[in-house]
Amino acid sequence: MGPQGSGKGTQAKLLAEKLDYYYFDSGAHLREIAEKDARIDEIVNKRGELVPDADMFAMVTNFFESEKRYDNMVLDGYPRSIIQYHAINDWFLAHGASINHAIFLKVSDQVSIARLSARRQDPATGEIYNLLTNPPGPEVDQTKLVHREDDTPEAIAERLEHYHKTTQPLIELLRKDGVLVEINGEQPIEVIQKEINEKIRA
């Protein structure tokens, strides 16, 4: 968990690889659905709004059911609200599992904006890079990378406002429930990864 630009996708992938867990990227899953579902495409891509909680829950759990995945997963970007957290945790409990840890990468709004402004996407592969924290290798032609519309300063500010309104209360609940692992997300990637691994082992 964390605001946009906190590096949660990078750290989620690294953790899943280390634990040999399944990595679930809710954003990528949503974009894939939007390519086939006109209603979701309208909400996400044309209106720039968040998918309603009930719809998001149905899409996530339907996918997990189809893949027969109920445990040993690292979830990236979901749940984002208290309602989503209760819904998915109840679903996991019904399948003999639960949310063991919620890893929160804490970064300031200023850092979030700076990082997102430096984010670029390869239109051919869909791969996302960050010119500050995760630049592409020499094999990638940077002149072909694009700046996504949702990474403009106006879009970033709107998303951060929504994040503070809906996700901050969830963070407080997770802290109260004793599952929150809080990490300084403004450190280098390798330092963050090491700290996450140490806290998870502890």
Rosetta constraint file for C-alpha pairs under 8 A:
AtomPair CA 1 CA 8 HARMONIC 6.14 0.50
AtomPair CA 1 CA 76 HARMONIC 7.19 0.50
AtomPair CA 1 CA 77 HARMONIC 6.48 0.50
AtomPair CA 1 CA 80 HARMONIC 7.92 0.50
AtomPair CA 1 CA 102 HARMONIC 6.97 0.50
AtomPair CA 1 CA 103 HARMONIC 5.77 0.50
AtomPair CA 1 CA 104 HARMONIC 4.58 0.50
AtomPair CA 1 CA 105 HARMONIC 6.07 0.50
AtomPair CA 2 CA 6 HARMONIC 5.71 0.50
AtomPair CA 2 CA 7 HARMONIC 7.94 0.50
AtomPair CA 2 CA 8 HARMONIC 6.46 0.50
AtomPair CA 2 CA 104 HARMONIC 5.44 0.50
AtomPair CA 2 CA 105 HARMONIC 4.92 0.50
AtomPair CA 2 CA 106 HARMONIC 6.05 0.50
AtomPair CA 2 CA 107 HARMONIC 7.55 0.50
AtomPair CA 3 CA 105 HARMONIC 7.83 0.50
AtomPair CA 3 CA 106 HARMONIC 7.60 0.50
AtomPair CA 3 CA 107 HARMONIC 7.25 0.50
AtomPair CA 3 CA 112 HARMONIC 6.93 0.50
AtomPair CA 3 CA 160 HARMONIC 6.75 0.50
AtomPair CA 3 CA 163 HARMONIC 6.53 0.50
AtomPair CA 4 CA 112 HARMONIC 6.03 0.50
AtomPair CA 4 CA 116 HARMONIC 7.16 0.50
AtomPair CA 4 CA 156 HARMONIC 7.84 0.50
AtomPair CA 4 CA 159 HARMONIC 7.75 0.50
AtomPair CA 4 CA 160 HARMONIC 7.15 0.50
AtomPair CA 5 CA 111 HARMONIC 7.70 0.50
AtomPair CA 5 CA 112 HARMONIC 4.75 0.50
AtomPair CA 5 CA 113 HARMONIC 7.21 0.50
AtomPair CA 5 CA 115 HARMONIC 5.50 0.50
AtomPair CA 5 CA 116 HARMONIC 5.35 0.50
AtomPair CA 6 CA 105 HARMONIC 6.07 0.50
AtomPair CA 6 CA 106 HARMONIC 6.99 0.50
AtomPair CA 6 CA 107 HARMONIC 6.05 0.50
AtomPair CA 6 CA 112 HARMONIC 6.23 0.50
AtomPair CA 6 CA 185 HARMONIC 5.91 0.50
AtomPair CA 6 CA 186 HARMONIC 7.59 0.50
AtomPair CA 7 CA 11 HARMONIC 6.28 0.50
AtomPair CA 7 CA 105 HARMONIC 7.54 0.50
AtomPair CA 7 CA 185 HARMONIC 7.18 0.50
AtomPair CA 8 CA 12 HARMONIC 5.81 0.50
AtomPair CA 8 CA 76 HARMONIC 6.94 0.50
AtomPair CA 8 CA 77 HARMONIC 7.98 0.50
AtomPair CA 8 CA 105 HARMONIC 6.75 0.50
AtomPair CA 9 CA 13 HARMONIC 6.24 0.50
AtomPair CA 9 CA 25 HARMONIC 7.61 0.50
AtomPair CA 9 CA 76 HARMONIC 6.13 0.50
AtomPair CA 9 CA 77 HARMONIC 7.97 0.50
AtomPair CA 10 CA 14 HARMONIC 6.36 0.50
AtomPair CA 11 CA 15 HARMONIC 6.06 0.50
AtomPair CA 11 CA 189 HARMONIC 7.66 0.50
AtomPair CA 11 CA 192 HARMONIC 7.79 0.50
AtomPair CA 11 CA 193 HARMONIC 6.42 0.50
AtomPair CA 12 CA 16 HARMONIC 6.10 0.50
AtomPair CA 12 CA 23 HARMONIC 7.18 0.50
AtomPair CA 12 CA 74 HARMONIC 6.37 0.50
AtomPair CA 12 CA 75 HARMONIC 7.32 0.50
AtomPair CA 12 CA 76 HARMONIC 6.25 0.50
AtomPair CA 13 CA 17 HARMONIC 6.16 0.50
AtomPair CA 13 CA 23 HARMONIC 6.30 0.50
AtomPair CA 13 CA 74 HARMONIC 7.96 0.50
AtomPair CA 14 CA 18 HARMONIC 6.25 0.50
AtomPair CA 14 CA 193 HARMONIC 7.35 0.50
AtomPair CA 15 CA 19 HARMONIC 6.14 0.50
AtomPair CA 15 CA 74 HARMONIC 7.57 0.50
AtomPair CA 15 CA 193 HARMONIC 7.55 0.50
AtomPair CA 15 CA 197 HARMONIC 7.59 0.50
AtomPair CA 16 CA 20 HARMONIC 5.56 0.50
AtomPair CA 16 CA 21 HARMONIC 4.70 0.50
AtomPair CA 16 CA 22 HARMONIC 6.16 0.50
AtomPair CA 16 CA 23 HARMONIC 5.69 0.50
AtomPair CA 16 CA 73 HARMONIC 7.29 0.50
AtomPair CA 16 CA 74 HARMONIC 5.92 0.50
AtomPair CA 17 CA 21 HARMONIC 6.53 0.50
AtomPair CA 21 CA 72 HARMONIC 5.18 0.50
AtomPair CA 21 CA 73 HARMONIC 5.09 0.50
AtomPair CA 21 CA 74 HARMONIC 6.55 0.50
AtomPair CA 22 CA 72 HARMONIC 6.45 0.50
AtomPair CA 22 CA 73 HARMONIC 4.62 0.50
AtomPair CA 22 CA 74 HARMONIC 6.17 0.50
AtomPair CA 23 CA 73 HARMONIC 5.92 0.50
AtomPair CA 23 CA 74 HARMONIC 5.03 0.50
AtomPair CA 23 CA 75 HARMONIC 6.30 0.50
AtomPair CA 23 CA 76 HARMONIC 7.53 0.50
AtomPair CA 24 CA 73 HARMONIC 7.12 0.50
AtomPair CA 24 CA 74 HARMONIC 6.19 0.50
AtomPair CA 24 CA 75 HARMONIC 4.99 0.50
AtomPair CA 24 CA 76 HARMONIC 5.95 0.50
AtomPair CA 25 CA 29 HARMONIC 6.23 0.50
AtomPair CA 25 CA 75 HARMONIC 6.47 0.50
AtomPair CA 25 CA 76 HARMONIC 4.95 0.50
AtomPair CA 25 CA 77 HARMONIC 6.71 0.50
AtomPair CA 26 CA 30 HARMONIC 6.06 0.50
AtomPair CA 26 CA 60 HARMONIC 7.66 0.50
AtomPair CA 26 CA 75 HARMONIC 7.41 0.50
AtomPair CA 26 CA 76 HARMONIC 6.05 0.50
AtomPair CA 26 CA 77 HARMONIC 5.61 0.50
AtomPair CA 26 CA 78 HARMONIC 6.15 0.50
AtomPair CA 27 CA 31 HARMONIC 6.23 0.50
AtomPair CA 27 CA 76 HARMONIC 7.99 0.50
AtomPair CA 27 CA 77 HARMONIC 6.78 0.50
AtomPair CA 28 CA 32 HARMONIC 6.18 0.50
AtomPair CA 29 CA 33 HARMONIC 6.36 0.50
AtomPair CA 30 CA 34 HARMONIC 6.11 0.50
AtomPair CA 31 CA 35 HARMONIC 6.46 0.50
AtomPair CA 31 CA 41 HARMONIC 7.96 0.50
AtomPair CA 32 CA 36 HARMONIC 7.27 0.50
AtomPair CA 33 CA 37 HARMONIC 5.91 0.50
AtomPair CA 33 CA 40 HARMONIC 7.26 0.50
AtomPair CA 33 CA 41 HARMONIC 7.92 0.50
AtomPair CA 34 CA 38 HARMONIC 6.54 0.50
AtomPair CA 34 CA 39 HARMONIC 7.68 0.50
AtomPair CA 34 CA 40 HARMONIC 5.10 0.50
AtomPair CA 34 CA 41 HARMONIC 4.30 0.50
AtomPair CA 34 CA 44 HARMONIC 7.46 0.50
AtomPair CA 34 CA 45 HARMONIC 7.95 0.50
AtomPair CA 35 CA 41 HARMONIC 6.65 0.50
AtomPair CA 36 CA 41 HARMONIC 7.96 0.50
AtomPair CA 37 CA 41 HARMONIC 6.13 0.50
AtomPair CA 38 CA 42 HARMONIC 6.03 0.50
AtomPair CA 39 CA 43 HARMONIC 6.42 0.50
AtomPair CA 40 CA 44 HARMONIC 6.00 0.50
AtomPair CA 40 CA 51 HARMONIC 7.29 0.50
AtomPair CA 41 CA 45 HARMONIC 5.33 0.50
AtomPair CA 41 CA 46 HARMONIC 6.68 0.50
AtomPair CA 42 CA 46 HARMONIC 4.84 0.50
AtomPair CA 42 CA 47 HARMONIC 6.06 0.50
AtomPair CA 43 CA 47 HARMONIC 5.18 0.50
AtomPair CA 43 CA 48 HARMONIC 6.14 0.50
AtomPair CA 43 CA 49 HARMONIC 5.42 0.50
AtomPair CA 43 CA 50 HARMONIC 6.87 0.50
AtomPair CA 43 CA 51 HARMONIC 6.59 0.50
AtomPair CA 44 CA 48 HARMONIC 4.81 0.50
AtomPair CA 44 CA 49 HARMONIC 5.36 0.50
AtomPair CA 44 CA 50 HARMONIC 6.33 0.50
AtomPair CA 44 CA 51 HARMONIC 6.91 0.50
AtomPair CA 45 CA 49 HARMONIC 7.87 0.50
AtomPair CA 51 CA 55 HARMONIC 6.53 0.50
AtomPair CA 51 CA 56 HARMONIC 6.06 0.50
AtomPair CA 52 CA 56 HARMONIC 6.19 0.50
AtomPair CA 53 CA 57 HARMONIC 6.04 0.50
AtomPair CA 53 CA 83 HARMONIC 7.31 0.50
AtomPair CA 53 CA 84 HARMONIC 6.25 0.50
AtomPair CA 54 CA 58 HARMONIC 6.20 0.50
AtomPair CA 55 CA 59 HARMONIC 6.20 0.50
AtomPair CA 56 CA 60 HARMONIC 6.15 0.50
AtomPair CA 57 CA 61 HARMONIC 6.04 0.50
AtomPair CA 57 CA 84 HARMONIC 7.03 0.50
AtomPair CA 57 CA 87 HARMONIC 7.29 0.50
AtomPair CA 57 CA 88 HARMONIC 7.04 0.50
AtomPair CA 58 CA 62 HARMONIC 5.78 0.50
AtomPair CA 59 CA 63 HARMONIC 6.23 0.50
AtomPair CA 60 CA 64 HARMONIC 6.35 0.50
AtomPair CA 61 CA 65 HARMONIC 5.99 0.50
AtomPair CA 61 CA 88 HARMONIC 7.93 0.50
AtomPair CA 62 CA 66 HARMONIC 6.13 0.50
AtomPair CA 63 CA 67 HARMONIC 6.20 0.50
AtomPair CA 64 CA 68 HARMONIC 5.79 0.50
AtomPair CA 64 CA 69 HARMONIC 5.00 0.50
AtomPair CA 64 CA 70 HARMONIC 6.73 0.50
AtomPair CA 65 CA 69 HARMONIC 6.37 0.50
AtomPair CA 65 CA 70 HARMONIC 7.78 0.50
AtomPair CA 70 CA 92 HARMONIC 6.54 0.50
AtomPair CA 70 CA 95 HARMONIC 6.37 0.50
AtomPair CA 70 CA 96 HARMONIC 7.95 0.50
AtomPair CA 70 CA 97 HARMONIC 6.83 0.50
AtomPair CA 71 CA 92 HARMONIC 7.73 0.50
AtomPair CA 71 CA 97 HARMONIC 5.96 0.50
AtomPair CA 71 CA 98 HARMONIC 7.83 0.50
AtomPair CA 78 CA 84 HARMONIC 7.65 0.50
AtomPair CA 79 CA 84 HARMONIC 5.13 0.50
AtomPair CA 79 CA 85 HARMONIC 5.20 0.50
AtomPair CA 79 CA 88 HARMONIC 7.39 0.50
AtomPair CA 80 CA 84 HARMONIC 6.39 0.50
AtomPair CA 80 CA 85 HARMONIC 7.13 0.50
AtomPair CA 80 CA 166 HARMONIC 7.11 0.50
AtomPair CA 80 CA 167 HARMONIC 5.44 0.50
AtomPair CA 80 CA 170 HARMONIC 7.35 0.50
AtomPair CA 81 CA 85 HARMONIC 6.11 0.50
AtomPair CA 81 CA 166 HARMONIC 5.44 0.50
AtomPair CA 81 CA 167 HARMONIC 5.17 0.50
AtomPair CA 81 CA 169 HARMONIC 7.57 0.50
AtomPair CA 81 CA 170 HARMONIC 5.58 0.50
AtomPair CA 82 CA 86 HARMONIC 6.23 0.50
AtomPair CA 82 CA 166 HARMONIC 7.70 0.50
AtomPair CA 82 CA 167 HARMONIC 7.54 0.50
AtomPair CA 82 CA 169 HARMONIC 7.14 0.50
AtomPair CA 82 CA 170 HARMONIC 4.99 0.50
AtomPair CA 82 CA 173 HARMONIC 7.75 0.50
AtomPair CA 83 CA 87 HARMONIC 6.22 0.50
AtomPair CA 84 CA 88 HARMONIC 6.12 0.50
AtomPair CA 85 CA 89 HARMONIC 5.90 0.50
AtomPair CA 85 CA 170 HARMONIC 7.77 0.50
AtomPair CA 86 CA 90 HARMONIC 5.97 0.50
AtomPair CA 87 CA 91 HARMONIC 6.30 0.50
AtomPair CA 88 CA 92 HARMONIC 6.17 0.50
AtomPair CA 89 CA 93 HARMONIC 6.11 0.50
AtomPair CA 89 CA 98 HARMONIC 5.90 0.50
AtomPair CA 89 CA 99 HARMONIC 6.21 0.50
AtomPair CA 90 CA 94 HARMONIC 6.18 0.50
AtomPair CA 90 CA 98 HARMONIC 7.90 0.50
AtomPair CA 91 CA 95 HARMONIC 6.57 0.50
AtomPair CA 92 CA 96 HARMONIC 6.37 0.50
AtomPair CA 92 CA 97 HARMONIC 4.90 0.50
AtomPair CA 92 CA 98 HARMONIC 5.12 0.50
AtomPair CA 92 CA 99 HARMONIC 7.48 0.50
AtomPair CA 93 CA 97 HARMONIC 4.97 0.50
AtomPair CA 93 CA 98 HARMONIC 5.31 0.50
AtomPair CA 99 CA 179 HARMONIC 7.98 0.50
AtomPair CA 100 CA 179 HARMONIC 6.29 0.50
AtomPair CA 101 CA 179 HARMONIC 4.85 0.50
AtomPair CA 101 CA 180 HARMONIC 6.04 0.50
AtomPair CA 101 CA 181 HARMONIC 6.68 0.50
AtomPair CA 101 CA 200 HARMONIC 7.92 0.50
AtomPair CA 102 CA 174 HARMONIC 7.14 0.50
AtomPair CA 102 CA 179 HARMONIC 5.76 0.50
AtomPair CA 102 CA 180 HARMONIC 4.80 0.50
AtomPair CA 102 CA 181 HARMONIC 5.89 0.50
AtomPair CA 103 CA 180 HARMONIC 5.97 0.50
AtomPair CA 103 CA 181 HARMONIC 4.66 0.50
AtomPair CA 103 CA 182 HARMONIC 6.05 0.50
AtomPair CA 103 CA 183 HARMONIC 7.33 0.50
AtomPair CA 103 CA 196 HARMONIC 7.82 0.50
AtomPair CA 104 CA 171 HARMONIC 7.73 0.50
AtomPair CA 104 CA 180 HARMONIC 6.84 0.50
AtomPair CA 104 CA 181 HARMONIC 5.95 0.50
AtomPair CA 104 CA 182 HARMONIC 4.85 0.50
AtomPair CA 104 CA 183 HARMONIC 6.03 0.50
AtomPair CA 105 CA 182 HARMONIC 6.29 0.50
AtomPair CA 105 CA 183 HARMONIC 5.00 0.50
AtomPair CA 105 CA 184 HARMONIC 5.87 0.50
AtomPair CA 105 CA 185 HARMONIC 4.60 0.50
AtomPair CA 106 CA 182 HARMONIC 7.04 0.50
AtomPair CA 106 CA 183 HARMONIC 6.07 0.50
AtomPair CA 106 CA 184 HARMONIC 5.19 0.50
AtomPair CA 106 CA 185 HARMONIC 4.98 0.50
AtomPair CA 106 CA 186 HARMONIC 7.38 0.50
AtomPair CA 107 CA 111 HARMONIC 6.32 0.50
AtomPair CA 107 CA 112 HARMONIC 6.59 0.50
AtomPair CA 107 CA 184 HARMONIC 6.75 0.50
AtomPair CA 107 CA 185 HARMONIC 5.32 0.50
AtomPair CA 107 CA 186 HARMONIC 5.76 0.50
AtomPair CA 108 CA 112 HARMONIC 6.25 0.50
AtomPair CA 109 CA 113 HARMONIC 6.12 0.50
AtomPair CA 109 CA 160 HARMONIC 7.42 0.50
AtomPair CA 110 CA 114 HARMONIC 6.24 0.50
AtomPair CA 111 CA 115 HARMONIC 6.08 0.50
AtomPair CA 111 CA 186 HARMONIC 7.55 0.50
AtomPair CA 112 CA 116 HARMONIC 6.12 0.50
AtomPair CA 113 CA 117 HARMONIC 6.01 0.50
AtomPair CA 113 CA 153 HARMONIC 7.11 0.50
AtomPair CA 113 CA 156 HARMONIC 6.59 0.50
AtomPair CA 113 CA 157 HARMONIC 7.76 0.50
AtomPair CA 114 CA 118 HARMONIC 6.55 0.50
AtomPair CA 115 CA 119 HARMONIC 6.51 0.50
AtomPair CA 115 CA 130 HARMONIC 7.03 0.50
AtomPair CA 115 CA 132 HARMONIC 6.70 0.50
AtomPair CA 115 CA 133 HARMONIC 7.56 0.50
AtomPair CA 116 CA 130 HARMONIC 7.67 0.50
AtomPair CA 116 CA 151 HARMONIC 5.81 0.50
AtomPair CA 116 CA 156 HARMONIC 7.52 0.50
AtomPair CA 117 CA 151 HARMONIC 5.98 0.50
AtomPair CA 117 CA 152 HARMONIC 6.67 0.50
AtomPair CA 117 CA 153 HARMONIC 7.13 0.50
AtomPair CA 118 CA 130 HARMONIC 5.56 0.50
AtomPair CA 118 CA 131 HARMONIC 5.32 0.50
AtomPair CA 118 CA 132 HARMONIC 6.36 0.50
AtomPair CA 119 CA 128 HARMONIC 7.08 0.50
AtomPair CA 119 CA 129 HARMONIC 5.77 0.50
AtomPair CA 119 CA 130 HARMONIC 4.30 0.50
AtomPair CA 119 CA 131 HARMONIC 6.25 0.50
AtomPair CA 119 CA 147 HARMONIC 6.70 0.50
AtomPair CA 119 CA 148 HARMONIC 7.92 0.50
AtomPair CA 119 CA 151 HARMONIC 7.31 0.50
AtomPair CA 120 CA 128 HARMONIC 5.84 0.50
AtomPair CA 120 CA 129 HARMONIC 5.31 0.50
AtomPair CA 120 CA 130 HARMONIC 6.05 0.50
AtomPair CA 120 CA 131 HARMONIC 7.36 0.50
AtomPair CA 120 CA 145 HARMONIC 5.73 0.50
AtomPair CA 120 CA 146 HARMONIC 5.33 0.50
AtomPair CA 120 CA 147 HARMONIC 4.99 0.50
AtomPair CA 120 CA 148 HARMONIC 6.81 0.50
AtomPair CA 121 CA 126 HARMONIC 6.17 0.50
AtomPair CA 121 CA 127 HARMONIC 5.71 0.50
AtomPair CA 121 CA 128 HARMONIC 4.39 0.50
AtomPair CA 121 CA 129 HARMONIC 6.09 0.50
AtomPair CA 121 CA 145 HARMONIC 5.32 0.50
AtomPair CA 121 CA 146 HARMONIC 5.27 0.50
AtomPair CA 121 CA 147 HARMONIC 6.56 0.50
AtomPair CA 121 CA 148 HARMONIC 6.99 0.50
AtomPair CA 122 CA 126 HARMONIC 5.22 0.50
AtomPair CA 122 CA 127 HARMONIC 5.34 0.50
AtomPair CA 122 CA 128 HARMONIC 6.41 0.50
AtomPair CA 122 CA 129 HARMONIC 7.99 0.50
AtomPair CA 122 CA 144 HARMONIC 6.87 0.50
AtomPair CA 122 CA 145 HARMONIC 4.82 0.50
AtomPair CA 122 CA 146 HARMONIC 6.50 0.50
AtomPair CA 123 CA 127 HARMONIC 7.67 0.50
AtomPair CA 123 CA 144 HARMONIC 7.75 0.50
AtomPair CA 123 CA 145 HARMONIC 6.77 0.50
AtomPair CA 123 CA 146 HARMONIC 6.99 0.50
AtomPair CA 129 CA 134 HARMONIC 5.65 0.50
AtomPair CA 129 CA 135 HARMONIC 5.59 0.50
AtomPair CA 129 CA 136 HARMONIC 6.03 0.50
AtomPair CA 130 CA 134 HARMONIC 4.65 0.50
AtomPair CA 130 CA 135 HARMONIC 5.13 0.50
AtomPair CA 130 CA 136 HARMONIC 7.64 0.50
AtomPair CA 131 CA 135 HARMONIC 4.48 0.50
AtomPair CA 131 CA 136 HARMONIC 7.46 0.50
AtomPair CA 133 CA 188 HARMONIC 7.85 0.50
AtomPair CA 133 CA 189 HARMONIC 7.67 0.50
AtomPair CA 136 CA 140 HARMONIC 6.07 0.50
AtomPair CA 136 CA 142 HARMONIC 7.62 0.50
AtomPair CA 141 CA 145 HARMONIC 7.28 0.50
AtomPair CA 147 CA 151 HARMONIC 6.87 0.50
AtomPair CA 148 CA 152 HARMONIC 7.42 0.50
AtomPair CA 149 CA 155 HARMONIC 7.68 0.50
AtomPair CA 150 CA 155 HARMONIC 5.33 0.50
AtomPair CA 150 CA 156 HARMONIC 6.77 0.50
AtomPair CA 151 CA 155 HARMONIC 6.15 0.50
AtomPair CA 151 CA 156 HARMONIC 5.81 0.50
AtomPair CA 152 CA 156 HARMONIC 6.06 0.50
AtomPair CA 153 CA 157 HARMONIC 6.12 0.50
AtomPair CA 154 CA 158 HARMONIC 6.38 0.50
AtomPair CA 155 CA 159 HARMONIC 6.25 0.50
AtomPair CA 156 CA 160 HARMONIC 6.13 0.50
AtomPair CA 157 CA 161 HARMONIC 6.21 0.50
AtomPair CA 158 CA 162 HARMONIC 6.43 0.50
AtomPair CA 159 CA 163 HARMONIC 6.07 0.50
AtomPair CA 160 CA 164 HARMONIC 6.22 0.50
AtomPair CA 161 CA 165 HARMONIC 6.34 0.50
AtomPair CA 162 CA 166 HARMONIC 6.12 0.50
AtomPair CA 162 CA 167 HARMONIC 7.90 0.50
AtomPair CA 163 CA 167 HARMONIC 5.20 0.50
AtomPair CA 163 CA 168 HARMONIC 6.85 0.50
AtomPair CA 164 CA 168 HARMONIC 5.12 0.50
AtomPair CA 164 CA 169 HARMONIC 7.98 0.50
AtomPair CA 165 CA 169 HARMONIC 7.36 0.50
AtomPair CA 166 CA 170 HARMONIC 7.11 0.50
AtomPair CA 167 CA 171 HARMONIC 6.33 0.50
AtomPair CA 168 CA 172 HARMONIC 6.49 0.50
AtomPair CA 169 CA 173 HARMONIC 6.36 0.50
AtomPair CA 170 CA 174 HARMONIC 6.14 0.50
AtomPair CA 171 CA 175 HARMONIC 6.13 0.50
AtomPair CA 171 CA 180 HARMONIC 7.35 0.50
AtomPair CA 172 CA 176 HARMONIC 6.25 0.50
AtomPair CA 173 CA 177 HARMONIC 6.14 0.50
AtomPair CA 174 CA 178 HARMONIC 6.25 0.50
AtomPair CA 174 CA 179 HARMONIC 5.64 0.50
AtomPair CA 174 CA 180 HARMONIC 5.27 0.50
AtomPair CA 175 CA 179 HARMONIC 6.18 0.50
AtomPair CA 175 CA 180 HARMONIC 4.85 0.50
AtomPair CA 181 CA 196 HARMONIC 7.95 0.50
AtomPair CA 181 CA 199 HARMONIC 7.26 0.50
AtomPair CA 183 CA 192 HARMONIC 7.09 0.50
AtomPair CA 183 CA 195 HARMONIC 7.41 0.50
AtomPair CA 183 CA 196 HARMONIC 7.25 0.50
AtomPair CA 184 CA 192 HARMONIC 7.28 0.50
AtomPair CA 185 CA 192 HARMONIC 6.68 0.50
AtomPair CA 187 CA 191 HARMONIC 6.28 0.50
AtomPair CA 187 CA 192 HARMONIC 6.14 0.50
AtomPair CA 188 CA 192 HARMONIC 6.30 0.50
AtomPair CA 189 CA 193 HARMONIC 6.14 0.50
AtomPair CA 190 CA 194 HARMONIC 6.19 0.50
AtomPair CA 191 CA 195 HARMONIC 6.19 0.50
AtomPair CA 192 CA 196 HARMONIC 6.14 0.50
AtomPair CA 193 CA 197 HARMONIC 6.25 0.50
AtomPair CA 194 CA 198 HARMONIC 6.21 0.50
AtomPair CA 195 CA 199 HARMONIC 6.18 0.50
AtomPair CA 196 CA 200 HARMONIC 6.05 0.50
AtomPair CA 197 CA 201 HARMONIC 6.15 0.50
AtomPair CA 198 CA 202 HARMONIC 6.18 0.50
